[in-house]
Each structure stands twice: as structure tokens, then as C-alpha cells.
Amino acid sequence: MRRRTKRIALITGASSGLGAEFARQIDQSEERIDEIWLLARREDRLREVAQSLKKACRLVPMDLTKEENLDALEMMLAADQVRIGLLINCAGFGKIGSYASVDRHQAARMIDLNCKAAVAVSQLALDFMEEGDRILEIVSASAFLPLPGLNVYAASKAFLYAYARALRKELEPRHIAVTAVCPYWIKDTEFIDGAKSTESPDSDLVIRSFPMSSRARRVVRDALWASRKGLALSCSGLPATMMHLLLPLLPTEAVLNLWMKTVK
């Protein structure tokens, strides 16, 4: 087998939001990365991101919810004999609304992308990783609590959080660090607008405000710092940190009742 001489960063969901910001900050950092692989569905947006970067880039336009694309990604990695120095799983989306306004197809797609695709990419990437390489799973502070109005999304992130924490322990003998990134609301990504786009005019659950929102630049900066330090968790900002520390200590039903007062 040829020696892996090219060290890459593989970023899913790289066409916008946190994924694009990770690409920019890695490009400007001192990370030992030879090439950044940008993966998302929208090739035109990937091209825009790549044009803003100095490092060599490879565009990988694909939908990770399709099994044949996962097979294709694995073959591409094998053909290039790359070493994945950084895997950053940003691909994911959410829909706001109760069970009545988020149909079963949307719910299933959330699970397919937020859970199944994240696990699949992590699993296949590990064949191309070595000691000292790192994984960042982009989770959410919503992983810490069931959230009516974001029920499937929050549940999918709770799954990913548990997976990331367990995978970290499993990979300790290989000295590959896994960091679960759990941000609060982020004001300058497409997530909030995308999530709100499915709200029905007569929906019984509408999230009306997103107070104390973070910015993508800070979330990514904090996540990369935590990853370099080998930390298990990155909770950028006070709200996410407090949710992580306090919610396990509080009665879930009482917290849910308080949450329901913020939605209609």
C-alpha cells in the first residue's frame, strides 16, 4: 500500500454556515493540512467557498443521505490515498414545529442526515485516520434536553452527542480525539431561517425568539481550540455552557414547562 502523504481536512456541510466557516478558519490556521475537501449538495456554493480559500481544495458535491454516495466517497478517499487529519461533520438540518407540522418525510430526512450520515462518514473516515488526527462532530445544545417544537431535531442531536462521547472512548487506544461541538442558537447561519421555513401559519408550536445567539466565527474558533486541546466537549458561550452544566440537575418536566412558555 502506498504511503499516505496528503493530509486533508474533510468538512461535510461545507457550502454555508459552520461548515464554510470551519473551512475559512482552517485555511488561515497553522493546521498541517495539505488540502481541504469541501462536501455538500450545492456545488455552486462549494465553489464560492473554495474560491475564498488559499489552500488547495477538492469539491465533493453529494447528498450524504444516499448510500451510493457514501460508497463513492469511500472510493475517492482510497483512490487518493489520503490521510484525514481533520474530520468535521457539519452536515445537518432542523425543522421547527410540532409533529403535526413536520411531516414524516422531513422527520425521516433529519434522522438520515443528522444521525445516519454522520455515523457513516465517521465510520468510513476512520480507515484513513492515524494517531493524532481529530474528529469534530457538530452537535447542538439542544442535545441536552427534549424540545417540543424541535422534537426530532433535538432527539437526533442527543443521539449524535451520545455517539460522539462513546466513540471518543473507543478511539482512545488509537489516540484519535473526538470533540462534540454543542453550540446554542447561531444568528449568522442559514439554520434558523431554514428551520423556520416549515412553520405552518396555524402551527401550535412556534419558536418566536432566539435570544443570546452566538456567531459562527466564535463557535468555530472555540471548537477548533477545544479540538486542538483534545477536549471532549465544546460549548461556545454562556447559554450552551449553562445548559450543559445545569440541565442534568433540574427536573426535566419543570424545564419543559418553562420551555413551553417560550412557544405558542
C-alpha positions in Angstrom: 0.0 0.0 0.0 1.3 3.5 -0.9 2.2 5.7 2.0 -0.4 8.4 2.7 1.4 11.6 2.0 -1.5 14.0 1.6 -3.1 15.2 4.9 -6.6 16.6 4.4 -9.4 18.2 6.3 -12.8 16.7 5.3 -15.7 19.0 6.0 -19.3 18.0 5.4 -22.0 20.6 5.1 -19.3 22.9 3.8 -21.4 25.0 1.5 -22.5 27.5 4.1 -22.8 28.3 7.8 -20.5 26.5 10.2 -19.0 24.3 7.5 -17.9 27.2 5.4 -16.6 29.0 8.5 -14.6 25.9 9.5 -13.0 25.9 6.0 -12.1 29.6 6.3 -10.5 29.3 9.7 -8.6 26.1 8.9 -7.3 27.8 5.8 -6.0 30.7 7.9 -4.6 28.5 10.7 -1.3 26.7 11.2 -3.0 23.3 10.9 -0.9 20.8 9.0 -3.4 20.4 6.2 -2.4 19.9 2.5 -5.9 20.0 1.1 -9.4 20.9 2.2 -12.2 18.6 1.0 -15.5 20.5 0.8 -18.6 18.3 0.8 -22.2 19.4 0.4 -25.1 19.1 -2.0 -24.7 22.5 -3.7 -21.7 22.5 -6.0 -22.1 26.2 -6.8 -21.9 27.2 -3.2 -18.9 24.9 -2.6 -17.2 26.6 -5.5 -17.7 30.0 -3.9 -16.3 28.8 -0.6 -13.3 27.3 -2.4 -12.5 30.5 -4.3 -12.2 32.3 -1.0 -9.5 29.9 0.3 -5.7 29.8 -0.2 -5.2 26.1 0.4 -5.8 23.6 -2.3 -9.4 22.4 -2.2 -11.4 19.5 -3.6 -15.1 19.8 -4.2 -17.2 16.8 -3.3 -20.8 17.6 -4.3 -23.1 14.9 -2.9 -26.1 14.1 -0.8 -25.0 12.0 2.2 -28.4 10.5 2.7 -27.8 8.3 -0.3 -25.9 5.2 0.3 -24.3 5.1 -3.1 -22.7 8.5 -2.4 -21.2 7.2 0.8 -19.7 4.3 -1.2 -18.4 6.9 -3.8 -16.8 9.0 -1.0 -15.0 6.0 0.4 -13.6 5.1 -3.0 -12.4 8.6 -3.6 -10.5 8.6 -0.3 -9.0 5.3 -1.1 -8.0 6.2 -4.6 -6.2 9.4 -3.4 -4.5 7.5 -0.5 -5.2 10.5 1.8 -4.8 10.8 5.5 -7.8 12.6 7.1 -6.1 14.8 9.7 -9.4 16.5 10.5 -13.0 15.3 10.0 -15.6 17.9 10.7 -19.2 16.6 10.4 -21.3 19.7 9.9 -24.0 18.3 7.6 -27.4 18.5 9.2 -30.6 20.5 9.4 -33.7 21.1 11.6 -37.3 21.9 11.2 -39.4 23.9 13.6 -42.9 22.8 14.5 -44.8 20.1 16.3 -45.4 16.6 14.9 -48.4 18.0 13.1 -46.4 20.5 11.0 -43.3 18.5 10.4 -44.3 15.5 8.2 -42.8 12.1 8.4 -40.6 12.6 5.3 -39.0 15.7 6.8 -38.6 13.9 10.1 -37.0 10.9 8.4 -34.6 13.1 6.4 -33.5 14.8 9.6 -32.7 11.4 11.1 -31.0 10.2 7.9 -28.7 13.3 7.7 -28.2 14.2 11.3 -27.7 10.7 12.6 -27.2 8.0 9.9 -24.9 10.1 7.6 -22.8 11.5 10.5 -22.2 7.9 11.8 -21.5 6.6 8.3 -19.0 9.3 7.4 -17.2 8.9 10.8 -17.0 5.2 10.3 -15.6 5.3 6.9 -13.2 8.1 7.7 -11.6 6.2 10.5 -10.0 3.9 7.9 -8.0 6.9 6.7 -7.0 8.3 10.1 -3.9 7.9 12.2 -2.7 8.7 15.7 -3.0 12.5 16.4 -5.9 13.0 13.9 -9.1 14.6 15.2 -12.9 14.4 14.7 -15.4 17.2 15.4 -19.0 16.2 15.5 -21.2 19.2 15.2 -24.0 18.6 17.7 -26.1 21.3 19.4 -27.0 22.4 22.9 -30.5 21.0 22.0 -28.9 17.6 22.7 -29.1 18.3 26.4 -33.0 18.5 26.6 -36.1 17.2 24.8 -37.5 20.2 22.9 -41.2 20.4 21.9 -41.3 22.3 18.6 -37.9 20.8 17.7 -38.6 17.3 18.9 -37.0 15.3 16.1 -34.0 17.7 15.7 -33.2 17.7 19.4 -33.6 13.9 19.6 -31.2 13.5 16.6 -28.6 15.7 18.3 -29.0 13.8 21.5 -28.1 10.7 19.6 -25.1 12.3 17.9 -23.9 13.6 21.3 -24.0 10.2 22.9 -22.4 8.7 19.8 -19.5 11.2 19.9 -18.8 10.8 23.6 -18.8 7.0 23.2 -16.7 7.0 20.1 -14.2 9.2 21.8 -13.6 6.5 24.5 -13.4 3.7 21.9 -10.7 5.6 20.0 -8.5 6.4 23.0 -6.2 3.4 22.2 -5.7 4.9 18.7 -5.1 8.4 20.1 -7.7 9.9 17.8 -9.6 12.7 19.6 -13.4 13.3 19.2 -14.9 16.6 20.2 -18.7 17.1 20.5 -19.4 20.7 19.5 -22.6 21.9 21.2 -23.5 25.5 20.3 -26.5 27.5 21.2 -28.5 29.4 18.6 -26.2 30.8 15.9 -27.5 34.0 14.3 -25.4 34.2 11.2 -26.0 30.8 9.6 -28.9 29.5 7.5 -30.1 27.2 10.2 -32.7 29.5 11.9 -34.2 30.7 8.6 -34.2 27.1 7.2 -35.8 25.7 10.4 -38.5 28.4 10.4 -39.3 27.9 6.8 -41.6 25.0 7.6 -43.7 26.7 10.2 -47.3 26.4 9.4 -49.5 29.5 9.8 -51.7 27.5 12.2 -48.9 25.7 13.9 -49.4 25.2 17.6 -45.7 25.4 18.4 -43.8 28.4 17.1 -40.4 29.5 18.4 -40.6 33.3 18.5 -37.2 34.4 19.6 -33.6 33.3 19.6 -32.1 35.3 22.5 -28.3 35.4 23.2 -27.5 33.9 19.8 -23.8 33.2 19.0 -21.9 33.9 15.8 -20.4 31.3 13.6 -16.9 32.7 13.8 -16.8 32.4 17.6 -18.4 28.9 17.7 -15.8 27.6 15.1 -12.9 29.3 16.9 -13.9 27.8 20.2 -14.5 24.4 18.6 -11.1 24.3 16.9 -9.4 25.4 20.2 -11.1 22.6 22.1 -10.2 20.0 19.5 -6.5 21.0 19.5 -6.6 20.7 23.3 -8.1 17.2 23.0 -11.2 18.2 24.8 -14.4 16.0 24.7 -16.8 19.0 24.5 -17.0 22.5 23.1 -19.9 24.6 24.4 -19.3 28.1 23.0 -20.8 30.9 25.0 -22.6 31.2 28.3 -26.1 29.7 27.3 -24.7 26.5 25.9 -22.3 26.1 28.9 -25.1 26.7 31.4 -27.4 24.2 29.6 -24.7 21.5 29.8 -24.0 22.1 33.4 -27.4 22.8 34.9 -30.0 20.9 32.9 -28.9 17.5 34.3 -29.5 18.8 37.8 -33.1 20.1 37.1 -36.4 18.2 36.9 -37.0 17.6 33.2 -40.7 18.2 33.4 -40.2 21.6 35.1 -37.7 22.7 32.4 -40.1 21.5 29.7 -42.9 23.5 31.2 -40.7 26.6 31.2 -39.7 26.0 27.6 -43.3 25.7 26.6 -43.9 29.3 27.7 -41.5 30.5 25.0 -43.5 28.8 22.3 -47.1 29.3 21.2 
